[in-house]
Amino acid sequence: MDKRLRDCIRHMENLDYAALSQEDMERERKEFLIQMGFLQHELLFWQIWAGVFMICVFIGTGILLIKMTISSLLLCAAAVLLLIWTLDILFKRNRGIRQLYHYYDRLVRF
């Protein structure tokens, strides 16, 4: 997904909005919306994983507070690390998608 996001951003940055005809503008909008559909689907996938890891952190913390064992500490630590990794990916991709929406607004206004 990172490559698709970078390619889409690069394409929108290099697009000459003033030189596009109405047909080209409509074609670019359709292609852009298809790409955004793929990117939003992938973003939803990562949001679901972040939610799953958040639940695992809460469960792991509860188990850790009740039992205080090494295995519960490892479970909680693994869930926290996976949550941090997932949130990092989620925030980076969300930032890229927001940038694409900015380019889409420029595409629609012409």
C-alpha angles and dihedrals in degrees: 000000000000091000092048090049093049092047092050092049091047091050093050092047092052094045115112101220095186094054096051119106121223091260092050090048091053092047091050090050092052093047090046093052091050090052091046089053090057092045094048090049090053091046090052089051091056092045090056091050090049089053092049092050091046090055089048090053091053093046092045091049091050092050090046092053092048103041107019094205131148092244092054090048090051091047092051093045092049091049092049092050092048090048092051091048092048094047091050091054091043094052094047093050093043089054090052093049091050088053090052091052088055089055091046090055089053089050093051096046094059 
